[in-house]
């Protein structure tokens, strides 16, 4: 089973071209550098679905919050929580 986690795109940090587009995504305050090459339309402030370090799609804010809260409740955020540097909502 594949799991994609929703997060908020907070910055686009590199954009040499669409192949190497990278950005910072907040997962409930945990900020990770994510590959954005599969979502060339994504802009800062958008919510993206991330699977193994790659944003694979966009999602609306309400659905992102709902999904993130469910994932948090079932305890599937352990990998992310060790490296938090900022606090923010997803």
N, C-alpha and C positions, 0 to 999 in steps of 0.2 A: 504494500500500500504506500502511495506517495502522499506526503503531507506538504502543503504550501502554507506558509505563515503570512498573514497580512501585516504590512508595516507602512509607515508614512515616509515618503521620499522627502528628506530634509535638505539635501544638497546634491547637485551634480558636480562631481569633483574632477572628472576628466572626460573630455569629449573630442578625442583626436578625429574620430569618425564614428559612425553608428556601431561598428564592430567592437570598439574598445570603450564604449560609453560606460562609465562607472558612476555610482552615487552613494550617498550615505542614507541609510534607511533606519528609522527608529521603530523598534519593537517594544513598545511600552517603556521606553527610556533606555533600552539597550541599543546602542548605535553600531551598525555593521556596514562595511563597505560591500556593495552589491553590484554585480554585473547587470547593466541595463540594456544590453544589446537586443534582447527579445521584446523590449517595450520602447521603441524609439519615440512613441507619442507621449510617454510619461514626462511630466513636469514636476518641479518642486511643489510640494503640497498635495500631490496625488497619493493615493494608496495603491500599493502594489502587492501582488502575491509572490512570495519568494520561496523557491525550492533549491536546496543545496547551493546557496550563494548567488542564484540567478533569479531575477525578477521575470516571471513567466506570464504575467498578465496584470491588468489593473482591476480595481474593485472600488465600489462606492464607499464613502466614509461610514455610513450606518452599518453596512454589511461587514466592513473591516472590523469595527468595534465589536460587533456581535460574535464574529468568528474568533477574534483574538481572546475575548473573554471566555468563550467555551474552551479554547485550547489551554488557557491559564487554569481553568477549573479542573481539567482532567490531568494537570501536572505535566504537560508536554513541553514546558519552556525551560527545563533545567539546563540545557546546553547554552542558552542565551544569557542566563542570569549571572554568570560568573564574570562578565566583562563590561558591566554597565558603567558608563562615565557621565551620563546625563539622565535627567528625568523628564519624561514627556509621555503623552498618550500615544497609542499606536499610530 
